[in-house]
Amino acid sequence: MERQSEIGETKRQVKTREEEEEEKAEVEIWEYTFGFVKMAVVKCAIELGIADAIENHGGPMTLSELSSTLSCSPSSLSRIMRFLVHYRIFREVPPSHGGTSAFEHTPISRRLISHVQTSMAALILLESSPVMLAPWHNLSAHALIDRAPFMAAHGKDVWDYAAVDGAHSKLINDAMACGARATVPAIIEGCPEVFDGVGSLVDVGGGNGTTLRLLVQALPSIKGINFDLPSVVSVAEDCDGVEHVGGDFFNSVPEADAAFLMWVLHDWSDEECIQILKKCREAVPKDKGKVIIVEAIVADEHGASHDKLEFVRLMIDMVMMAHTTNGKERTLKEWDYVLKQAGFSRYNIKPIKAVQSVIEAFP
Ligand SMILES: C[S@@+](CC[C@H](N)C(=O)[O-])C[C@H]1O[C@@H](n2cnc3c(N)ncnc32)[C@H](O)[C@@H]1O
């Protein structure tokens, strides 16, 4: 009798769980229906300059102050602000002494200010640009007919596109610089020892040189060589301690004590990664040289990662599917394969407080 009532109780619990899941799904499905709205409104906030205006004002701003500073329609702006406040992107401060309420920063809106160390504005503007959004409409083509979505949308790959479209190239380089400002401090804090004894460092696919600029500022004994496509380095700003060199990493890489690759290998297939890594291995001394790789390591099939940034790695893997021809985020097993095939004798993995880890590979 007791046993039967236990079974009845379990059945009721299962049904309740199903009902709970059903109720949750009824709400959550709207996230997938209108998920793009959050990105679009945040892009709009950056374009209007809302976070910059509040920062320049030096404190909370009322709707009328914001709309006159930004030359915006107060009624449109009030609806946009209502949305942004709902998602805690800005905070609304209640009126005091019979005045009107005002809007102030939150930690998220501070990341939308254009010229601060933690700004993500340029990365958001790149990912929400028409050029980068168009390939998403062709994501299924990748699975069905193995056609690269970016190629299907634009007829060329992202690097050939950027080589002839200066404005888009600047968008990419500014966005990458954003990422570098977030990651370089985490590398220096998390594993400064990887730079011990490194007198010269070549940043392979270094973009506009932001990474090296930050590394050389923190570690001034290092001589930096920023290596990227000629179209990228020809417009890169000069920086003390950093020499810009143009070239193609499939042909050769400038010589240095160590080669550094951040967010580069995930753009390419295993075979292409092996080619790039071989060129890097040839560019550093056989006895005491190293290649420092800064890339995501996704959890493998043996277990989900409980790291709070794992969802970002999985999202970036989809971004690689949309925006590159054969790029992907890799598991440890996949990194082991490319590193061994490229001829490295051993490697260390160093987790840092970032989406990426540092892989130190030795010739
Ligand atoms: C995703 S970005 C990473 C930029 C930078 N490492 C960072 O993390 O900020 C990849 C870089 O690889 C460069 N690149 C692409 N193909 C290249 C090639 N064949 N030779 C040299 N650089 C190349 C691109 O111009 C771009 O700057």
PDBQT file of the ligand as one rigid body, heavy atoms in Angstrom, charges set to zero:
ROOT
HETATM    1  C1  LIG A 401      40.277  37.241 -35.892  1.00  0.00    +0.000 C 
HETATM    2  S1  LIG A 401      41.519  38.355 -36.301  1.00  0.00    +0.000 S 
HETATM    3  C2  LIG A 401      42.515  38.331 -34.845  1.00  0.00    +0.000 C 
HETATM    4  C3  LIG A 401      43.281  39.600 -34.645  1.00  0.00    +0.000 C 
HETATM    5  C4  LIG A 401      44.144  39.657 -33.375  1.00  0.00    +0.000 C 
HETATM    6  N1  LIG A 401      45.034  38.515 -33.255  1.00  0.00    +0.000 N 
HETATM    7  C5  LIG A 401      43.302  39.802 -32.136  1.00  0.00    +0.000 C 
HETATM    8  O1  LIG A 401      43.042  38.803 -31.456  1.00  0.00    +0.000 OA
HETATM    9  O2  LIG A 401      42.888  40.932 -31.848  1.00  0.00    +0.000 OA
HETATM   10  C6  LIG A 401      42.496  37.411 -37.463  1.00  0.00    +0.000 C 
HETATM   11  C7  LIG A 401      43.612  38.197 -38.116  1.00  0.00    +0.000 C 
HETATM   12  O3  LIG A 401      44.274  37.344 -39.068  1.00  0.00    +0.000 OA
HETATM   13  C8  LIG A 401      44.671  38.150 -40.170  1.00  0.00    +0.000 C 
HETATM   14  N2  LIG A 401      44.935  37.306 -41.343  1.00  0.00    +0.000 N 
HETATM   15  C9  LIG A 401      44.016  36.617 -42.096  1.00  0.00    +0.000 A 
HETATM   16  N3  LIG A 401      44.645  35.958 -43.072  1.00  0.00    +0.000 NA
HETATM   17  C10 LIG A 401      45.988  36.211 -42.937  1.00  0.00    +0.000 A 
HETATM   18  C11 LIG A 401      47.148  35.781 -43.658  1.00  0.00    +0.000 A 
HETATM   19  N4  LIG A 401      47.031  34.936 -44.706  1.00  0.00    +0.000 N 
HETATM   20  N5  LIG A 401      48.351  36.226 -43.237  1.00  0.00    +0.000 NA
HETATM   21  C12 LIG A 401      48.462  37.083 -42.179  1.00  0.00    +0.000 A 
HETATM   22  N6  LIG A 401      47.389  37.518 -41.455  1.00  0.00    +0.000 NA
HETATM   23  C13 LIG A 401      46.163  37.087 -41.838  1.00  0.00    +0.000 A 
HETATM   24  C14 LIG A 401      43.476  39.074 -40.349  1.00  0.00    +0.000 C 
HETATM   25  O4  LIG A 401      43.786  40.211 -41.118  1.00  0.00    +0.000 OA
HETATM   26  C15 LIG A 401      43.128  39.407 -38.891  1.00  0.00    +0.000 C 
HETATM   27  O5  LIG A 401      43.780  40.558 -38.447  1.00  0.00    +0.000 OA
ENDROOT
TORSDOF 0
